[in-house]
């Protein structure tokens, strides 16, 4: 078994601030594969590796790197809550975050060759998209702009509704219409767009009531404005 993979397997288990990430199916299957590499059971190791690749494909992530980056960006942990609430960070917490971001970068940098090399398996085995990303750089950018990106589900999703259980839940497949797709009412759309931009910029903004007959584009305009400005931090319930 590769010493590097062995060390990385142990380091992954050491995650503390980002411990919630260990509940992710992709990382769970990756961990199970790396943990079992030294057992000498080639069939079990191949099976665990293929389970990892299957989990990554099922996640709809374009690559392992982007999957890990998304988990890090969206994680709701003690560090990001402290940033959001403007609490002073202890040196130990800051040091833990830096160390764990390094571990997660090593996970994101894994390639099929690095993972399957220790197997010594010469028959068919699937690959996966590795990709590249700057885990720490993106995370620091998001924490420095917490008001724009939010954290937890508010970082991953931008449209929400209230469930029958009175809980706020994300709309995972929202309508994708843009203002350019809507005909007429350009003046009214411009007023709504400019007012919303002012709100996001912390400038004076007015409450707006949209009126009109059914089918004239009220809801579509609201959804289109959110799609235009979601990357600037706009969220809608």
Secondary structure, 3 states (H helix, E strand, C coil): CCHHHHHHHHHHHCCCCCHHHHHCHHHHHHHHHHHHHHHCCHHHHHHHHHHHHHHHHHCCCCCHHHHHHHHHHHCCCHHHHHHHCCCCCCHHHHHHHHHHHHHHHHHHCCCHHHHHHCCCCCCCCCCCCCCCCCHHHHHHHHHHCHHHHCCCHHHHCCEEEECCCCCEEECCCCCCCCHHHCCCCHHHHHHHHHHHHHHHCCCCCCCCCCCCCCCCCHHHHHHHHHHHHHHHCCCEC
